[in-house]
Amino acid sequence: MRENELAKLIVDAAYIIHVALGPGLLESVYHHALVYELKKRGLLIEVEVPIPVMYDGLNLGEGFRADIIVENKVIIELKSVEKIAPVHQKQLLTYLRLADKHLGLLINFGAPLIKHGITRIVNGLED
């Protein structure tokens, strides 16, 4: 399955969760629910995946932990905040570059409407 097809499944799962639980809970609640929903759809899910940072041929160790990686193709970064800051989008783009992935979804379950809480970040994705 390609990244864009996976993104549709992820967005659908986020929508279902947001309708059922609403905004304002802890990020960890949405994290567990999303992992459950995606596994229920038969997708390969990795959680809290450590991603090393390489600099000038030197491994600097773990640079970050990806919240969720779906089918080894899409990174999901979860938030439950009133408003996404511009730095969150920049961070996800950097995560995509470091992990050599092409698509990331920044999902803010704190948004009143989930459609306003999902930001698609692309790193050289081809359709």
ABEGO torsion letter per residue (X at the ends): XBAAAAAAAAAAAAAAAAAAAEBGBBAAAAAAAAAAAAAAAGBBBBBGBBBBBBBGGBBAEBABBBABBBGGABBBBBBBBABBBAAAAAAAAAAAAAAGBABBBBBBAABABAAAABBBBBBGBBX
